[in-house]
Amino acid sequence: MAVRRLLIKLSPPLIGLTLIIIMGTILFSLFEGISYFDAFYWTIVVISTVGFGDITPQTFMGKILFIVLVVFGLSLFGYFISMISSIITEEKLSSIFKYYFVMDGGRLSGHTIIVGWTDVAKYVYEELVNNNVQCIVLVDDDQLATKLSREGISVYFGSLEDNKHLEDLSIDRASAAIIVEEDPSRMILTILRLRRINKKLKIIVSNRDDELDTILREAGATHVVNSSNVLGRILANYVFEPNAADVAIDLLSAGGLDITEVRVSSRHEGKELSQLAEMGVASKVVLVSRKDKKYILPEQNFILESGDILVLIGSTEDLARDIEIISQ
C-alpha cells in the first residue's frame, strides 16, 4: 500500500523528468554532433545545475535547447526533488507517530483506545480528554495519522493484526476500547482480537444496525451503543420537549450540568444517602449500581455498601467535590 502510494505521488514528475532527459539527450546529440552518452551526461549536468562547463553548446539550436532545459528541466527537477523530500519527511513522521507512545518502555496503563476515526470518534476523543482520561486513537492510514497528529490528537499508526502494535498499545493493561469502525466485519474481528488479549477490557461499540447488536455482544462487546437510536430520540425530543433535549445534550458534554459515576469507599459502608448530603454532597444520586442490581432514584434512607457505584447529576463544580468525598 505504501509503495503504491509512493509511486502514485512520484509518477507525474518522474515521467516528465524522464521525457526531458530523453529529449535533451537526442537533440543535443543531433545539434552538437556528440555521442549519446556525452549528450545524456550534458543533459543531466544542465538540469541538475552542476554546470561543469566542460561541454558547451556551439550551435544556435544547441543554445536554444540549453535555454529550454534550464527553464523547464530545472523546474521539473526541483519539483521532483522536493516531492522526494516531502515523502521522506512524512515517512519519518509516520514512524514517530507509530512509536511515540512506547518511548517510555510501553508503560501505558488504564488508558482507553479508540479504534478508527469518524465524526463520532472526534467527539469521543474530546469528551475523554475533557474528563482527563488518557486515550489513544488507533488508525491504519499513515496520511490520516499525520493529519490527526498535526491537530494535536494522540494517534498511533498501526493495526491490531500486528503483534508488535498490540504490544505497543499495551492492550493487556488498557481499561477500555471504543470501536467506531463502520464495517461490521471489521468491528467483529476487532472485538474478538481485543477480547482474546484482555478478558476484562471494557469494549464499547458504536453501531447503527439493530440486527447487529446481539452479534456484537456475543463477539465480546461490553456495551453496544446504537448511535442512530440515540440521535433519533434526541432529535424527536426537540419537537415536544426541547428543554429536556437541551438537558440531555448538556449532560453528555463538558461544563454546565454533568453526569458521572463514583465508587463508594469502604468508610461509607452502612451510611444512608442522607448522611452523604450532610457531609456536603450536593449532587443528586439518580442510580445506585450494586453487582447485578440497579436502584433508580433511591430514597434518602437507602443504605450504602462498599463498592456501590453511584450515578450523580449536578454541576461540574459540585461533582468534582462530591466525587472526592464519596471515593475517599
LOGU-888551 format. One record per residue (C-alpha): residue in one letter; residue number from 1; x, y, z. Coordinates in nm, 3 decimals, always signed. Each point is the difference from the previous one (the first is absolute). Last residue first. Example, Ala and Ser with C-alpha at 12.3 -4.5 7.8 and 13.67 -1.06 7.14 Angstrom:
<nodes>
   residu   num        c1        c2        c3
        S     2    +1.367    -0.106    +0.714
        A     1    -0.137    -0.344    +0.066
</nodes>
This chain:
<nodes>
   residu   num        c1        c2        c3
        Q   328    -1.222    +0.867    +4.988
        S   327    -0.225    -0.074    -0.298
        I   326    -0.310    +0.174    +0.132
        I   325    +0.160    +0.329    +0.108
        E   324    +0.228    +0.034    -0.304
        I   323    -0.283    -0.077    -0.238
        D   322    -0.213    +0.263    +0.171
        R   321    +0.257    +0.276    -0.053
        A   320    +0.038    -0.061    -0.374
        L   319    -0.375    -0.051    -0.031
        D   318    -0.081    +0.333    +0.161
        E   317    +0.226    +0.192    -0.242
        T   316    -0.136    -0.174    -0.309
        S   315    -0.355    +0.068    +0.110
        G   314    -0.213    -0.295    +0.100
        I   313    -0.108    -0.351    -0.087
        L   312    +0.151    -0.300    +0.178
        V   311    +0.008    -0.372    -0.080
        L   310    +0.113    -0.186    +0.310
        I   309    +0.197    -0.322    -0.025
        D   308    -0.015    -0.218    +0.309
        G   307    +0.340    -0.142    +0.097
        S   306    -0.051    +0.034    +0.376
        E   305    -0.369    -0.018    +0.078
        L   304    -0.247    +0.285    +0.030
        I   303    -0.333    -0.007    +0.184
        F   302    -0.283    +0.187    -0.174
        N   301    -0.167    +0.236    +0.251
        Q   300    +0.011    +0.289    -0.250
        E   299    -0.207    -0.201    -0.247
        P   298    +0.157    -0.151    -0.312
        L   297    -0.074    +0.157    -0.339
        I   296    +0.064    -0.323    -0.195
        Y   295    +0.150    -0.297    +0.183
        K   294    +0.202    -0.227    -0.227
        K   293    +0.081    -0.362    +0.080
        D   292    +0.267    -0.223    -0.154
        K   291    +0.279    +0.106    +0.239
        R   290    -0.136    +0.309    +0.172
        S   289    -0.073    +0.295    -0.229
        V   288    -0.162    +0.298    +0.169
        L   287    -0.185    +0.246    -0.219
        V   286    -0.117    +0.362    -0.002
        V   285    +0.216    +0.134    +0.283
        K   284    -0.041    +0.379    -0.017
        S   283    +0.311    +0.210    +0.052
        A   282    +0.055    +0.211    +0.312
        V   281    +0.216    -0.235    +0.209
        G   280    +0.102    +0.210    +0.301
        M   279    +0.037    -0.254    +0.281
        E   278    -0.368    +0.046    +0.092
        A   277    -0.088    -0.094    -0.357
        L   276    +0.201    -0.319    +0.040
        Q   275    -0.196    -0.070    +0.320
        S   274    -0.325    +0.019    -0.196
        L   273    +0.123    -0.279    -0.224
        E   272    +0.008    -0.227    +0.303
        K   271    +0.326    -0.137    +0.138
        G   270    +0.069    -0.371    +0.043
        E   269    +0.341    +0.003    -0.173
        H   268    +0.113    +0.360    -0.057
        R   267    +0.356    -0.070    +0.116
        S   266    +0.027    -0.285    -0.254
        S   265    -0.004    +0.239    -0.294
        V   264    -0.303    +0.045    -0.227
        R   263    +0.087    -0.014    -0.371
        V   262    -0.077    +0.309    -0.206
        E   261    -0.211    +0.071    -0.307
        T   260    -0.048    +0.309    -0.212
        I   259    -0.261    +0.234    -0.140
        D   258    +0.047    +0.367    -0.088
        L   257    -0.176    +0.333    +0.001
        G   256    +0.224    +0.287    -0.107
        G   255    +0.331    -0.117    -0.146
        A   254    +0.089    -0.296    -0.221
        S   253    -0.264    -0.169    -0.209
        L   252    -0.234    -0.295    +0.052
        L   251    -0.207    +0.167    +0.271
        D   250    -0.032    +0.313    -0.213
        I   249    -0.144    -0.199    -0.289
        A   248    -0.260    -0.164    +0.225
        V   247    -0.080    +0.337    +0.162
        D   246    -0.061    +0.155    -0.343
        A   245    -0.228    -0.292    -0.091
        A   244    -0.201    +0.056    +0.317
        N   243    -0.035    +0.366    -0.090
        P   242    -0.115    -0.087    -0.352
        E   241    -0.272    -0.239    +0.120
        F   240    -0.258    -0.029    -0.284
        V   239    +0.200    +0.046    -0.320
        Y   238    +0.350    +0.005    +0.151
        N   237    -0.077    -0.344    +0.143
        A   236    -0.009    -0.144    -0.353
        L   235    +0.360    +0.109    -0.062
        I   234    +0.109    -0.156    +0.329
        R   233    -0.177    -0.327    -0.082
        G   232    +0.150    -0.021    -0.347
        L   231    +0.352    +0.069    +0.127
        V   230    -0.019    -0.282    +0.255
        N   229    -0.150    -0.252    -0.241
        S   228    +0.237    +0.088    -0.284
        S   227    +0.297    -0.028    +0.235
        N   226    -0.093    -0.352    +0.112
        V   225    +0.242    -0.041    +0.287
        V   224    +0.121    -0.356    +0.060
        H   223    +0.156    -0.058    +0.341
        T   222    +0.228    -0.279    +0.120
        A   221    +0.077    -0.129    -0.349
        G   220    +0.120    -0.361    +0.000
        A   219    -0.103    -0.159    -0.329
        E   218    -0.337    -0.086    +0.154
        R   217    -0.054    +0.370    +0.069
        L   216    +0.081    +0.090    -0.359
        I   215    -0.236    -0.270    -0.131
        T   214    -0.284    +0.121    +0.224
        D   213    +0.033    +0.363    -0.115
        L   212    +0.043    -0.086    -0.369
        E   211    -0.373    -0.009    -0.083
        D   210    -0.047    +0.351    +0.139
        D   209    +0.245    +0.142    -0.257
        R   208    +0.156    +0.336    +0.084
        N   207    +0.283    -0.113    +0.229
        S   206    +0.256    +0.169    +0.223
        V   205    +0.180    -0.264    +0.206
        I   204    +0.123    +0.014    +0.357
        I   203    +0.248    -0.262    +0.118
        K   202    +0.088    +0.000    +0.372
        L   201    +0.309    -0.218    +0.025
        K   200    -0.021    -0.280    +0.257
        K   199    +0.089    -0.286    -0.235
        N   198    +0.294    +0.192    -0.147
        I   197    +0.190    -0.163    -0.286
        R   196    -0.276    -0.218    -0.149
        R   195    -0.256    +0.273    +0.066
        L   194    +0.195    +0.249    -0.208
        R   193    +0.037    -0.236    -0.295
        L   192    -0.367    -0.109    +0.013
        I   191    -0.126    +0.359    +0.023
        T   190    +0.217    +0.105    -0.296
        L   189    -0.125    -0.292    -0.209
        I   188    -0.362    +0.096    +0.075
        M   187    +0.051    +0.367    -0.084
        R   186    +0.192    -0.087    -0.317
        S   185    -0.292    -0.216    -0.118
        P   184    -0.252    +0.276    +0.082
        D   183    +0.192    +0.268    -0.203
        E   182    -0.065    +0.341    +0.157
        E   181    +0.281    -0.017    +0.255
        V   180    -0.069    +0.207    +0.311
        I   179    +0.137    -0.241    +0.258
        I   178    +0.057    +0.134    +0.351
        A   177    +0.252    -0.194    +0.208
        A   176    +0.018    +0.004    +0.377
        S   175    +0.226    -0.052    +0.302
        A   174    +0.325    -0.069    -0.183
        R   173    +0.268    -0.216    +0.166
        D   172    -0.020    -0.302    -0.232
        I   171    -0.046    +0.240    -0.290
        S   170    +0.344    +0.147    +0.063
        L   169    -0.015    +0.195    -0.330
        D   168    +0.360    -0.089    -0.082
        E   167    -0.064    -0.370    +0.060
        L   166    -0.299    -0.011    -0.233
        H   165    +0.204    +0.196    -0.254
        K   164    +0.277    -0.260    +0.009
        N   163    -0.259    -0.278    -0.037
        D   162    -0.119    +0.149    -0.330
        E   161    -0.364    -0.070    -0.085
        L   160    -0.110    +0.275    +0.237
        S   159    +0.135    +0.249    -0.251
        G   158    +0.233    +0.298    +0.008
        F   157    +0.035    +0.376    +0.020
        Y   156    -0.059    +0.119    +0.356
        V   155    -0.166    +0.335    +0.064
        S   154    -0.015    +0.246    +0.287
        I   153    -0.184    +0.291    -0.164
        G   152    +0.174    +0.337    -0.027
        E   151    -0.143    +0.093    -0.340
        R   150    +0.336    -0.076    -0.163
        S   149    -0.029    -0.348    +0.151
        L   148    -0.339    -0.048    -0.161
        K   147    +0.128    +0.092    -0.348
        T   146    +0.308    -0.220    +0.022
        A   145    -0.204    -0.296    +0.125
        L   144    -0.246    +0.055    -0.286
        Q   143    +0.289    -0.011    -0.247
        D   142    +0.139    -0.315    +0.164
        D   141    -0.332    -0.186    -0.020
        D   140    -0.031    -0.289    +0.247
        V   139    -0.158    +0.203    +0.281
        L   138    +0.009    -0.042    +0.380
        V   137    -0.102    +0.303    +0.207
        I   136    +0.154    +0.003    +0.346
        C   135    -0.159    +0.101    +0.329
        Q   134    +0.095    +0.117    +0.348
        V   133    -0.323    +0.106    +0.171
        N   132    +0.010    +0.351    +0.146
        N   131    -0.377    +0.055    -0.034
        N   130    +0.044    +0.262    -0.272
        V   129    +0.238    -0.242    -0.177
        L   128    -0.265    -0.271    -0.001
        E   127    -0.267    +0.238    -0.128
        E   126    +0.220    +0.129    -0.285
        Y   125    +0.101    -0.351    -0.105
        V   124    -0.362    -0.116    -0.016
        Y   123    -0.095    +0.318    -0.186
        K   122    +0.258    -0.067    -0.274
        A   121    -0.082    -0.371    +0.000
        V   120    -0.357    +0.076    -0.106
        D   119    +0.119    +0.194    -0.306
        T   118    +0.204    -0.308    -0.089
        W   117    +0.339    -0.144    +0.099
        G   116    +0.077    -0.362    +0.074
        V   115    +0.065    -0.186    +0.325
        I   114    -0.005    +0.232    +0.299
        I   113    +0.220    -0.148    +0.273
        T   112    -0.060    +0.096    +0.362
        H   111    +0.278    +0.005    +0.258
        G   110    +0.033    -0.178    +0.335
        S   109    +0.368    -0.069    -0.066
        L   108    +0.257    +0.117    -0.253
        R   107    +0.350    -0.086    +0.111
        G   106    +0.122    -0.120    -0.339
        G   105    +0.369    +0.064    +0.058
        D   104    -0.015    +0.376    +0.040
        M   103    +0.028    +0.063    -0.375
        V   102    -0.297    -0.229    -0.052
        F   101    -0.260    +0.268    -0.074
        Y   100    +0.186    +0.168    -0.283
        Y    99    +0.079    -0.324    -0.183
        K    98    -0.234    +0.021    -0.298
        F    97    -0.028    +0.377    +0.013
        I    96    +0.379    +0.029    -0.036
        S    95    +0.001    -0.246    -0.289
        S    94    -0.277    +0.195    -0.169
        L    93    +0.202    +0.318    +0.045
        K    92    +0.302    -0.164    -0.162
        E    91    -0.216    -0.121    -0.289
        E    90    -0.145    +0.349    -0.039
        T    89    +0.349    +0.152    -0.014
        I    88    +0.113    -0.252    -0.261
        I    87    -0.310    +0.080    -0.207
        S    86    +0.063    +0.374    +0.017
        S    85    +0.366    -0.040    -0.095
        I    84    -0.095    -0.217    -0.299
        M    83    -0.256    +0.257    -0.114
        S    82    +0.255    +0.282    +0.040
        I    81    +0.246    -0.191    -0.221
        F    80    -0.262    -0.048    -0.272
        Y    79    -0.102    +0.368    +0.012
        G    78    +0.363    +0.107    -0.033
        F    77    +0.048    -0.230    -0.300
        L    76    -0.314    +0.136    -0.163
        S    75    +0.111    +0.360    +0.047
        L    74    +0.353    -0.076    -0.123
        G    73    -0.130    -0.180    -0.306
        F    72    -0.238    +0.278    -0.099
        V    71    +0.214    +0.313    +0.009
        V    70    +0.352    -0.152    -0.014
        L    69    -0.101    -0.265    -0.252
        V    68    -0.165    +0.256    -0.228
        I    67    +0.306    +0.230    +0.019
        F    66    +0.237    -0.286    -0.092
        L    65    -0.230    -0.100    -0.285
        I    64    +0.022    +0.356    -0.139
        K    63    +0.380    -0.011    +0.038
        G    62    +0.016    -0.333    -0.187
        M    61    -0.224    +0.143    -0.272
        F    60    +0.247    +0.289    -0.053
        T    59    +0.300    -0.233    -0.003
        Q    58    +0.303    -0.014    +0.231
        P    57    -0.167    -0.114    +0.325
        T    56    +0.246    -0.050    +0.287
        I    55    +0.168    -0.315    +0.134
        D    54    +0.262    +0.022    +0.277
        G    53    -0.204    +0.278    +0.161
        F    52    -0.042    -0.196    +0.324
        G    51    -0.354    +0.133    +0.041
        V    50    -0.140    -0.183    +0.305
        T    49    -0.344    +0.156    -0.054
        S    48    -0.169    -0.345    +0.011
        I    47    -0.181    +0.074    -0.329
        V    46    +0.325    +0.091    -0.178
        V    45    +0.228    -0.276    +0.134
        I    44    -0.264    -0.267    -0.077
        T    43    -0.037    +0.127    -0.357
        W    42    +0.381    +0.009    -0.049
        Y    41    +0.040    -0.361    +0.116
        F    40    -0.280    -0.112    -0.233
        A    39    +0.159    +0.186    -0.292
        D    38    +0.342    -0.146    +0.086
        F    37    -0.154    -0.351    +0.006
        Y    36    -0.193    +0.064    -0.319
        S    35    +0.320    +0.098    -0.176
        I    34    +0.055    +0.357    -0.122
        G    33    -0.106    +0.176    -0.319
        E    32    -0.118    +0.316    +0.171
        F    31    -0.353    +0.017    -0.144
        L    30    -0.074    -0.375    -0.025
        S    29    +0.172    -0.112    +0.322
        F    28    -0.152    +0.294    +0.186
        L    27    -0.341    -0.087    -0.149
        I    26    +0.004    -0.367    +0.099
        T    25    +0.134    +0.050    +0.354
        G    24    -0.217    +0.305    +0.071
        M    23    -0.317    -0.177    -0.115
        I    22    +0.077    -0.311    +0.206
        I    21    +0.081    +0.210    +0.308
        I    20    -0.317    +0.210    -0.037
        L    19    -0.213    -0.313    -0.047
        T    18    +0.147    -0.157    +0.313
        L    17    -0.065    +0.315    +0.203
        G    16    -0.363    +0.011    -0.112
        I    15    -0.053    -0.366    +0.087
        L    14    +0.164    +0.047    +0.340
        P    13    -0.199    +0.318    +0.071
        P    12    -0.333    -0.177    -0.072
        S    11    +0.090    -0.342    +0.157
        L    10    +0.135    +0.115    +0.338
        K     9    -0.326    +0.019    +0.196
        I     8    -0.152    -0.312    -0.158
        L     7    +0.324    -0.193    +0.050
        L     6    +0.011    +0.089    +0.371
        R     5    -0.365    -0.099    +0.048
        R     4    +0.075    -0.339    -0.160
        V     3    +0.304    -0.048    +0.220
        A     2    -0.203    +0.086    +0.314
        M     1    -0.280    -0.245    -0.093
</nodes>
